[in-house]
Structures are given as structure tokens and as C-alpha cells.
Amino acid sequence: MTHNKDSSEKKSISGIIEITRRGVGYVPFSAKTTKGSKSLEDIEIHTEDLAGALNGDEVEVAVSNLFPRPKGFVIRVVARVKEDFVCTLKKEGAVMFALPDDKKFYKPILLKKVPPYAEGEKVLVHLLSFDGKTDPLGSVTEHLGRAGEHRVEMNAIVLEKGFATRFPEVVLKEAREIERTHKKTIQEEARVRTDFRDTPTFTIDPADAKDFDDALSFVALQDGTFEVGVHIADVTHFVRPGMALEEEVVKRGTSVYLVDSTIPMLPFELSAGVCSLKPGEDRLAFSAIFRLNDQGKVLSRRFEKTIIRSHKRFSYEEAQSVLNSGKGHFAAELCTLRHLARILRKGREQKGAIDFGDNEVRFTLDEHGKPISVVRKERLETMQLIEEFMLLANRAVAEHIHELASKVPEKRMVFLYRIHDEPKEDRIEELATFVRAIGYEFGQHKKTPSAKDIAKLLKDIAGKPEEHLIRTATLRSMAKAIYSTKNIGHFGLAFEHYTHFTSPIRRYPDMLAHRILASHLSGAPIERQEFADLEKKCVAASLSEAKAVDAERESIRYKQVEYMGTKIGQMFDAVISGVTDWGLYVEEKGSAAEGLVRISTIGREFYRHDPKKYAIVGERTKTKYTLGDRVRVKLVAADLSARTLDFELGR
């Protein structure tokens, strides 16, 4: 495309570019009017006008024309969102090049030096240059292994999202030194901490968990009330500013959970070692201690640095078995905690808290990492029990800091909140239309449904075939929960003040909350000027969390397609999860894997898409396929590299 000489002299627009798999870019665009700023269609930028811009880059763009839609070209790339890409080596004749796993990277990468690896091997490539005029040039920085192998593919997903799979030696050296001196540390700290080692204490976690962030203690007091301790691993006692460990934790931000493994935020010596609240071993904790009556009312709370010893490590299933039978270790304690948790949960629901449920899947893998079965995870009451007490502790810490700040406003104390904004009105209207198309009443009498309306909807669909479909749509209509120094409350939990305090082994924001709370308890609160970069850390942590969630979902998607790929030609029960101009998206019932039924394969007549009714309709027979319909489908193709499945409707 050619441009007028003066087109680049027009006022440029800066923004984050989004690039499709077709290699077409889009940048948000708004124009000034007499009434202010008016949003227009995104600026469309053809591949040849991207100037080497890649998906997510910050770019400067010139608008070449406004009608029939805004179009333009990239003047320059202001900042790359990333420079390292997972690629698969390909060979054409004598030329070896790298094909990015990221399908939005629209050109293969030429290699500065031919690597000593075969075609089909996965590598990490650092982008050296790409200006759009010549092909991108890169160099191989890491060899991952053969494409298609389980561990290679899982590591590739993590690396592609920007997380390291190994720790630098300087970080490991610090971790090993902490491990070596841990016994001495325990002896020294036992003299100055509140001792809970003789208090009945236990952990409840997934059966395959290695890092135990939290433990509960329970004591029935003589006056009929209960003391419940929420004990959290005291990671910040070991990881401190100025250490290589701290620098690495800031960089990672979070642990990453894949289908069968964890890429930890902390080295093994800490995450599964000295910080983990393992049974039978003395551990340092930061504890929130609550006294509650039998009606679940919190009568008092306090926060202390403690030393604890877990007396039992429960899996969720083991603890559930104790609750079901009323027999076993800590049966009385667990039953009382369940009673209190039910009251706490009911109180949240009455205030409008939304339960988005849990529709995760669990894979059984063979010795080579191949999936041999997949089932939807069961949500046990023990999971909800732990959730309630973690929510209680997180909220209590946020409320405590807020109360302190309100008493000394001149100090302008700073804190890290976990916030969740109200959903935008147009997103809720879209959700309402979506839900009504499936046959549910939602928000008919109010312009904008409230949190209680959303909570009621999710309760009404419990156990229905379309439950997952509506839960997913509801989640997508919500704003994303993020970290911020500016508190606006948490819409989904219906909390005015909330933070993350209970998972410092796997989340950096929890470590920051620990430090700020500890500074107040010591009488020397961290003030705003001392934590000037906290908001930047909040933004970085929110981005790391989003990337980690993407990696987890992609690993699940990979295994779903891999699992279904062994079943081509078989019939399945499914539900229609999406309706488009090009066909129906369906979700297979057992594995929750989603695939496409192309419109060209449906029947012997022309089908028209009716977007308002989320349906496609046959022109001649008026046969209609609608969102939420249950259908029988046949799997006809699976593309593991593209993570796609193709189905046809059963005849």
C-alpha cells in the first residue's frame, strides 16, 4: 500500500496493537468532537503496513483514511511486549527457519546462525530485528526438545507466556543457604513468636499438592466460643528486598499451574521445603487469629508472627470422608469448622456475593504424559470450608489496614488491595440477551442486574446441562479482578475491603501484604513515599496473573485436543456453546473440549445466522440450532498444533 507524503505528518496516535491470525492489526481510535472524545472503529492496518509490529506491542500509528472505516499504518514500534518466542524448526531446501508457536506472529523467523537441531525440534528464539521491510531475524537461545513430547510442550507454553522454567544459580544458592540454616532460624524465632505448636492444627489441600501455604488451628474455648487460627507461611521472613530471590519473585509474580505440574514462583527449597507448612515440622507463620461464636460472628481478631506445627495433612477427599462419616482425625474440629463456614458463606450470599463455581477438568496421564482419561473436577464441601476461612483472613487484613489508615489520614498509608469493578452496563446487557436466548429470565425488571441477580441466576442453573455455558458467559461479562493501591471494593465477593494474604508461596502480592501488615504491627508503618512503586508492582502482578491463567488454560486445551485426537470418528454428547456466521461451536460433555461444526457441513440447505437469537436457521425447513441446545456430534478432525477440533452433527 502506498501513502501520501503528508499522511505521516498528520497527528499520530499511540496505542497497543492487536493482531489477528490473518496478520491484520487493529489499534483503538477515538476522535475529538465539540462534545468531547468520540470512540470510532479501531484503525485497521494491513500486514504490509505493520512495520514489524507484533501482537501486544505499543505502536505509533498514522491514519491514512477514515471512510468507510479508519485505516492507517504503523510509523514505529514504541515498545515490544516481548522479544522471546517459542518456535518449531522447519526446513525448506537448505534453509532452516523458526515457525513461532504464537499464531499471531505472522511471519517465520530467519535464524542468524543455523542451530545444530533437527527439523521438528522446539526452541526459544530471541528476536533480533524486524522492521517489516525484511524478514524477522532471530537467534536460538534455548533448546526445548522434540515437538509433541509432553514435557516439551508444557515448558513451551510457560516460556511462550514469558515465565522462566529454571532459576538462576545465584537464586538457588540463596535458597540452599536458607535451607541449610533453617533449623537455627526456627530455634531463634521460637523465642520471640507466639507458640502454636501444641494447638490442634492441620492443612487441607489437593492430593498432589507439594506447597502448603495455609493451615487451620482450632480450639473450643470454655465460654462456648471458638478460636480459629488461619496460619500462613511466613515467606517474607526468608525472602527480603535486596536479595536475588526477591528480584526473581518480582519478575515471576506468581506460580504457574499446568495440567500435571507447577512452575513455582519460589525455588523448591522454599516452596516445598522450609516455607511449606508440612506435617510434623516446625514452621514460621504469619497468623490471623479469630474468636467466633456458634453463630459465626467474629468477636475479635488479631495478627501475630507465630511458630506452628501441623499435626495432620489432609487431602480434600480425606477431610471430606471425615466430615461424611463423623469419624477420624480432627472429626469434631472439622465438623465445627464446617458449621462456621456454612454460616460465613450464607452471610456473603445474602450480601450479593457471586459463586462462579468450579468447572475445571482433571486428566489422568500415562508415563509419557499422554492423557488416558479426563473428568470434571468435583467441588467438595471441604474446598468451600477452606475458601471461607481464607476469604475471612484476606478481608480481615484489608479491613485492619483500612481502620488504621482512617485514624491517621495524615500519614496517607498505602496498601495493596484486590479489587473487582462492577461490570459495564453493555456487557451485562449482552449477558442478559444471551441468557434469555437460552430460556432464562434475567434482569427483566431492572436496567442493570445487580450482583444478587447474577448470584440467583447461577444458583438457578446449578446442575442443568447449560450450567457451564452460562457460568462461562457470566465470567466473560465481568471485569477482571486486579491488584491496586486504590480501593473500590470487590464486586464478585461483595466485600468493601479485600486483599490477598493467604498464598505467599505462590503469589507475590501476598508477600507485599505481609510486609505492609508486619510494618504496622511493629509500629513503623510503611508510608506512601516509601512504597512509591507499589502501584507499578500491582500492575505487574496483575499482568503476571493473567499470563499464568492463560498458560494454565492453554495447557488444558492442549491436553483436551490431544485426548480427543485419539477418538476421531466417534460420537459424543455436546452442547452448542457458540453460534457464528461460519458455524456452531460445541462443547463435548465429558472432556469439556470445544470444537467447531462448520456451517457447510450442516444439512442440505442454506443456513442463515440469526445473531439476535443466537441461532442458525435453515432457509427451507426452518430447522433451528440455538445456543444451549444439546446435540450429538461426530469428531472428524483434531489439529494439535492449532489446538482445534472439528465436529459434524450426528445423523
TAJOTA-V719506 format. One record per residue. N is the residue number from 1. PSI is psi in degrees with one decimal (* if undefined). D_FIRST is the distance of its C-alpha to the first C-alpha in whole Angstrom. Layout:
n,psi,d_first
N,PSI,D_FIRST
N,PSI,D_FIRST
//
This chain:
n,psi,d_first
1,137.2,0
2,156.8,4
3,147.3,7
4,147.8,10
5,-35.5,13
6,-2.1,15
7,-36.1,13
8,-9.4,14
9,-9.9,17
10,162.3,18
11,126.4,20
12,162.9,18
13,134.1,19
14,146.7,21
15,178.9,22
16,126.0,22
17,137.9,19
18,127.3,20
19,134.2,18
20,173.1,19
21,-18.6,20
22,-4.7,17
23,23.1,15
24,133.4,13
25,153.3,14
26,132.6,16
27,132.2,18
28,143.3,21
29,133.9,21
30,150.6,24
31,147.4,24
32,134.7,27
33,177.8,29
34,-21.4,33
35,9.7,34
36,-145.9,32
37,131.4,29
38,126.2,28
39,134.3,26
40,-179.0,23
41,151.2,20
42,148.5,19
43,125.2,15
44,133.2,13
45,119.5,10
46,159.7,8
47,-44.8,10
48,-10.0,7
49,11.9,7
50,-16.6,11
51,35.4,12
52,6.4,15
53,143.2,16
54,162.1,19
55,126.1,21
56,-8.3,23
57,153.0,22
58,127.3,22
59,159.5,19
60,127.7,18
61,142.4,15
62,139.2,14
63,125.5,13
64,-32.0,11
65,156.7,12
66,-25.3,16
67,143.4,16
68,-12.1,17
69,156.5,16
70,131.5,15
71,155.9,11
72,-165.4,10
73,152.9,9
74,125.8,12
75,-45.4,14
76,156.8,16
77,116.5,19
78,-44.7,22
79,133.3,24
80,136.5,24
81,-27.2,26
82,157.9,27
83,-0.1,27
84,130.8,29
85,136.2,29
86,130.9,31
87,160.2,30
88,130.8,31
89,133.5,31
90,152.8,30
91,133.1,31
92,108.3,29
93,-123.0,31
94,-0.6,32
95,126.9,29
96,129.5,30
97,171.4,27
98,125.7,27
99,111.9,26
100,140.7,26
101,-32.7,28
102,109.2,26
103,-12.4,24
104,-2.8,21
105,104.4,20
106,6.2,18
107,146.7,18
108,155.0,22
109,124.8,23
110,146.8,24
111,133.6,28
112,-35.2,29
113,132.1,33
114,120.6,34
115,155.4,36
116,43.6,39
117,156.2,38
118,161.2,38
119,139.5,35
120,-5.3,35
121,146.2,37
122,139.4,35
123,160.7,34
124,126.8,33
125,130.4,30
126,125.0,29
127,118.6,26
128,-41.5,26
129,148.6,22
130,107.1,19
131,3.4,16
132,-21.6,13
133,-34.2,13
134,167.8,16
135,150.6,18
136,143.6,20
137,135.7,23
138,174.3,27
139,142.7,30
140,126.1,33
141,-17.6,35
142,138.0,37
143,126.7,38
144,-35.1,39
145,-169.2,40
146,129.0,40
147,139.0,37
148,-19.5,39
149,141.1,42
150,-57.9,43
151,-33.6,44
152,-46.3,41
153,-39.0,39
154,-44.3,40
155,-36.8,40
156,-41.0,36
157,-44.7,36
158,-46.0,37
159,-38.9,35
160,-30.8,32
161,-2.3,33
162,9.7,34
163,140.2,38
164,144.3,40
165,-9.9,42
166,156.8,45
167,143.5,46
168,151.4,47
169,-36.8,50
170,-33.6,51
171,-44.7,50
172,-35.7,53
173,-44.2,55
174,-41.2,56
175,-42.5,56
176,-34.7,58
177,-39.4,60
178,-42.0,60
179,-41.8,62
180,-37.3,64
181,10.8,66
182,-42.0,65
183,-42.7,69
184,-40.1,70
185,-44.7,67
186,-44.2,69
187,-42.2,72
188,-44.2,72
189,-27.2,70
190,-24.9,72
191,-23.7,75
192,-1.4,72
193,158.1,71
194,129.7,72
195,114.0,73
196,13.3,72
197,-24.6,73
198,1.7,76
199,133.2,74
200,116.3,73
201,141.6,69
202,161.7,67
203,150.6,63
204,116.5,62
205,172.4,58
206,151.2,56
207,-31.7,59
208,12.1,56
209,144.1,56
210,-29.6,56
211,121.8,56
212,99.6,58
213,-37.9,57
214,149.0,59
215,154.5,63
216,138.1,65
217,154.4,69
218,130.9,71
219,127.7,75
220,118.7,77
221,160.1,79
222,-25.0,82
223,8.3,82
224,-1.3,80
225,176.2,76
226,140.5,74
227,118.3,72
228,122.4,69
229,127.6,67
230,103.9,63
231,123.5,63
232,136.5,60
233,129.6,59
234,70.4,59
235,-37.5,56
236,-10.1,56
237,-29.7,59
238,-36.9,58
239,114.0,54
240,154.3,54
241,140.2,52
242,-17.2,52
243,154.2,52
244,-33.6,50
245,-45.5,50
246,-44.8,49
247,-40.6,46
248,-39.5,45
249,-41.4,46
250,-41.1,44
251,-42.7,41
252,-48.0,41
253,-30.4,42
254,159.1,44
255,156.9,45
256,127.2,43
257,118.4,45
258,-178.4,44
259,-28.5,45
260,8.8,48
261,169.2,48
262,135.1,47
263,100.4,45
264,152.7,47
265,-32.5,47
266,149.7,50
267,156.3,51
268,-38.5,54
269,-27.6,57
270,-51.0,56
271,-42.3,54
272,3.3,57
273,-108.3,59
274,-24.2,61
275,-27.9,59
276,131.9,59
277,69.5,62
278,147.8,64
279,141.6,67
280,7.5,70
281,139.5,69
282,134.0,69
283,149.2,66
284,137.1,64
285,159.1,63
286,118.3,62
287,142.1,64
288,116.9,63
289,124.8,67
290,142.3,68
291,121.5,71
292,151.0,71
293,179.9,73
294,-2.8,74
295,7.8,71
296,10.8,68
297,132.4,69
298,114.9,68
299,-31.6,71
300,162.1,70
301,152.7,67
302,159.7,67
303,130.7,65
304,149.9,66
305,128.2,65
306,168.8,67
307,130.1,69
308,168.0,69
309,115.7,69
310,131.8,68
311,-8.7,71
312,134.9,69
313,107.0,65
314,142.7,65
315,162.8,62
316,-39.9,61
317,-40.6,62
318,-45.1,66
319,-37.0,66
320,-37.8,65
321,-39.3,68
322,-43.4,70
323,-40.7,69
324,-38.6,70
325,-21.8,73
326,12.2,75
327,151.3,76
328,-177.6,75
329,131.9,74
330,33.6,73
331,-45.9,74
332,-43.0,75
333,-45.2,72
334,-39.9,70
335,-39.8,71
336,-41.5,72
337,-38.5,68
338,-43.5,67
339,-46.2,69
340,-40.7,67
341,-38.7,64
342,-39.4,64
343,-44.1,65
344,-41.6,63
345,-44.2,60
346,-39.2,62
347,-40.0,62
348,-42.5,58
349,-39.0,57
350,-25.2,59
351,-1.4,57
352,13.6,54
353,141.3,53
354,127.5,50
355,103.9,51
356,-4.1,48
357,-167.3,50
358,115.5,49
359,36.8,48
360,159.2,47
361,154.3,47
362,132.4,50
363,146.0,49
364,122.4,52
365,148.7,51
366,-174.6,53
367,-16.3,53
368,4.4,50
369,7.6,48
370,135.4,47
371,127.5,48
372,-14.1,51
373,158.2,51
374,132.4,50
375,157.3,51
376,135.8,50
377,140.8,52
378,135.3,55
379,108.1,55
380,158.1,59
381,-26.6,61
382,-31.2,61
383,-42.0,58
384,-34.0,58
385,-52.2,61
386,-42.8,59
387,-44.5,56
388,-42.0,59
389,-27.6,60
390,-40.2,57
391,-40.8,56
392,-46.0,59
393,-45.3,59
394,-45.1,55
395,-41.0,56
396,-40.0,59
397,-45.5,58
398,-41.7,55
399,-38.8,58
400,-47.5,60
401,-40.5,58
402,-42.9,57
403,-40.6,61
404,-43.3,61
405,-36.5,58
406,-22.7,60
407,-26.2,63
408,64.2,62
409,-25.7,59
410,-21.2,59
411,-17.6,58
412,55.8,55
413,145.3,55
414,149.6,51
415,164.7,51
416,116.4,48
417,152.9,48
418,112.6,47
419,153.6,45
420,109.5,44
421,158.6,42
422,147.0,43
423,148.5,40
424,146.9,38
425,-40.6,40
426,-32.7,36
427,-38.1,37
428,-36.5,40
429,-40.1,40
430,-42.6,37
431,-42.8,40
432,-43.2,43
433,-42.7,41
434,-48.3,40
435,-39.8,44
436,-32.8,45
437,-28.3,44
438,-14.4,46
439,17.1,49
440,142.9,50
441,137.0,51
442,114.7,49
443,29.8,49
444,-32.2,50
445,2.7,52
446,146.7,50
447,-45.3,47
448,114.5,46
449,144.2,47
450,177.0,49
451,-37.0,50
452,-36.5,53
453,-42.5,51
454,-42.5,49
455,-40.7,52
456,-41.5,54
457,-47.7,51
458,-29.5,50
459,-39.1,54
460,-31.1,54
461,-2.1,52
462,126.3,54
463,-5.2,55
464,154.4,53
465,-31.4,50
466,9.4,47
467,-51.6,48
468,-39.3,46
469,-47.8,43
470,-37.6,44
471,-43.4,45
472,-44.5,41
473,-38.1,40
474,-44.1,42
475,-41.1,41
476,-24.1,37
477,-15.4,38
478,154.5,40
479,159.3,38
480,136.4,38
481,135.8,42
482,175.4,41
483,142.7,43
484,154.0,43
485,-11.6,46
486,114.5,46
487,126.8,48
488,8.2,47
489,176.1,49
490,104.2,48
491,-49.2,47
492,-35.5,48
493,-9.3,51
494,40.4,52
495,138.9,53
496,-33.6,53
497,132.1,53
498,148.1,52
499,-179.3,51
500,120.1,51
501,-18.8,54
502,2.2,55
503,57.7,52
504,-15.3,52
505,-29.8,52
506,-2.8,49
507,126.5,47
508,-38.9,47
509,-34.5,47
510,-36.9,51
511,-41.4,52
512,-41.7,50
513,-39.4,53
514,-46.3,56
515,-42.9,55
516,-44.0,55
517,-44.4,58
518,-36.8,60
519,-34.7,60
520,-40.2,61
521,-29.8,64
522,-5.9,65
523,8.2,65
524,71.9,62
525,141.7,59
526,123.4,56
527,172.3,55
528,-42.4,51
529,-24.6,51
530,-17.6,52
531,45.8,49
532,-25.0,46
533,9.9,44
534,-39.4,45
535,-37.1,42
536,-39.6,40
537,-35.2,42
538,-45.8,42
539,-45.6,38
540,-41.3,38
541,-38.4,40
542,-40.3,39
543,-42.1,35
544,-41.5,38
545,-45.1,39
546,-41.3,36
547,-37.6,35
548,-40.5,38
549,-41.8,39
550,-41.9,35
551,-42.8,37
552,-46.4,40
553,-38.3,38
554,-35.6,36
555,-37.8,39
556,-44.8,41
557,-42.3,38
558,-46.6,38
559,-32.0,42
560,-46.6,42
561,-40.1,39
562,-42.9,41
563,-47.7,45
564,-24.8,43
565,-19.2,42
566,1.9,46
567,24.7,46
568,134.4,44
569,-12.9,46
570,158.3,48
571,147.5,48
572,154.3,48
573,138.5,49
574,168.8,45
575,141.6,44
576,117.4,41
577,-8.4,39
578,147.6,36
579,126.7,35
580,177.4,31
581,-28.8,29
582,-1.4,29
583,-164.3,33
584,132.2,36
585,133.6,36
586,146.6,39
587,119.3,41
588,134.8,44
589,-48.5,48
590,-47.4,49
591,-11.3,46
592,15.6,44
593,137.1,41
594,142.0,38
595,179.6,36
596,133.5,35
597,108.4,36
598,140.7,33
599,-26.5,34
600,-16.2,34
601,-0.6,37
602,109.0,39
603,-171.5,42
604,28.4,41
605,173.4,40
606,131.1,37
607,135.6,37
608,137.2,35
609,125.3,34
610,91.8,36
611,-30.6,34
612,-28.4,37
613,7.1,40
614,53.2,38
615,159.6,39
616,141.4,38
617,134.1,40
618,131.5,41
619,-39.5,40
620,-51.7,44
621,-11.4,46
622,19.1,45
623,132.4,45
624,135.1,43
625,121.6,42
626,151.3,42
627,131.0,41
628,-11.2,44
629,142.3,46
630,134.2,47
631,159.3,46
632,132.9,47
633,154.6,44
634,129.4,44
635,123.5,42
636,-19.3,40
637,149.3,38
638,124.4,37
639,102.1,34
640,-37.5,35
641,-34.8,32
642,-7.5,30
643,41.7,33
644,150.9,33
645,140.6,36
646,130.5,36
647,163.3,39
648,148.6,40
649,141.1,43
650,143.0,46
651,*,48
//
